[in-house]
């Protein structure tokens, strides 16, 4: 299994969803494919923090919280189900 994954990442990139993802991540974060293991959570957080405005990050966090409520991971009695769906739809298009 691991050799098939490595082949998909290093040799058949565009034929493998894992390989395409690996290549996309390396291009986005400026990392050589051989160094893909260096893409850690803090690298991604730093990239997002410096490439997005605080308003975009705040909107994304609000949207995440509303999605948690919609799917039952959190609760919020302030909105009806229809209002919740409307808020998610609105924030998704702003």
Helices and strands as residue ranges (DSSP letters): H 2-10, G 13-15, H 17-29, G 33-38, H 41-51, H 54-70, H 81-93
